[in-house]
Amino acid sequence: MSERGVDVARVGEFGLIDRVTARLSYGSTVLLGPGDDAAVVAAPDARVAASTDVLVEGRHFRRDWSSARDVGHRAAGANLADVAAMGATPTALLVVLCMPPDLDAAWAEELADGLAAEAATVGASVVGGDMSASPTLTIAVTALGDLGGRPPVTRAGARPGDVLALAGRTGHAAAGLTVLSRGFRTPRLLVEAYRRPEVPYAAGPEAARRGATAMIDVSDGLLADLGHVAKASGVGIDVRRDAFEVPRQMRDAAQALGVDPYSWILAGGDDHALAATFPADVALPDGWRPIGLVGEGSGVTVDGAAYDGPAGWDHFR
């Protein structure tokens, strides 16, 4: 049980490090964990997939909306999803925590619990990082992964005639964010989706094994992220609106809030679904469903027409 009411300034940097690392456990890929100048993680493939992301309080999360454990799950998930989107299996996380000196030390400990728990769902471990004082609570995470002898699946391989497919869900987290921003705490399905994304990690390596030609983590909105694939591959991508079912809770929330639910589904981020393209003659792996097609041209369309609305999240707008 975390001791509450003791701030990090009183505990001190090294005391907090001891408290956090005492809560961690390590998988078989970790050859040397925290406590030295660097951790050592096995890389059987002789290549390492690496990705980094940052969460800033007030920009990416609010402590009155999410618990420390929730934030830990979200921070880990955002990075582990990027590794999975390359077709790799996540192995380790490195975490930088910058925090106000008056932050309750128990919050930092529970953040570590969330990070470690999310990493454990894929057999990965938190192996190290850094801490610093900062006026703004900020969590930066780097994820490492093993490609398993396969080439990485990049954004640049989609070809005309490929099938566009999705693993996971979109729109739930964005709907949850809208609900919270309007002062509500229900529907629970949507609010919990914002607090802790359900990421289909195993779908990434499985797509790579089945011959996916391009893949991406849907973090900023489906249409915006597919735009990166279309640009990198030099193709056009068309998404079918009828490929998406609107859950009852989302439909009811959209009606109550005066929002088009498809604006969440097509342009909402933070669910960390995986989108990939596959040759037309490849049977889609379990957990993947077709949502569109790749063709000649450029950009992303919906039902053959330009989408009328924001396509996704931009950190500087």
Salt bridges, closest charged atoms under 4 A:
GLU3 OE1 - ARG19 NH2 3.59
ASP45 OD2 - ARG47 NE 2.55
GLU57 OE2 - ARG63 NE 2.79
ASP64 OD2 - ARG62 NH2 2.66
ASP70 OD1 - ARG196 NE 2.60
GLU109 OE2 - ARG19 NH1 3.13
GLU109 OE1 - ARG23 NH1 2.75
GLU110 OE2 - ARG4 NH2 2.47
GLU110 OE1 - ARG69 NH1 3.92
ASP113 OD2 - ARG23 NH2 2.70
ASP113 OD2 - ARG69 NH2 3.37
GLU118 OE1 - HIS73 ND1 2.65
GLU192 OE2 - ARG195 NH1 2.97
GLU198 OE1 - ARG169 NH1 3.77
GLU206 OE1 - ARG209 NH2 3.05
GLU206 OE2 - ARG210 NE 3.22
ASP217 OD1 - HIS272 ND1 3.12
ASP220 OD1 - HIS315 NE2 3.96
ASP225 OD1 - HIS228 NE2 3.93
ASP242 OD1 - ARG240 NE 3.08
ASP252 OD2 - ARG248 NH1 3.65
ASP270 OD2 - ARG74 NH2 3.42
ASP303 OD2 - ARG241 NE 3.98
ASP314 OD2 - ARG317 NE 3.46
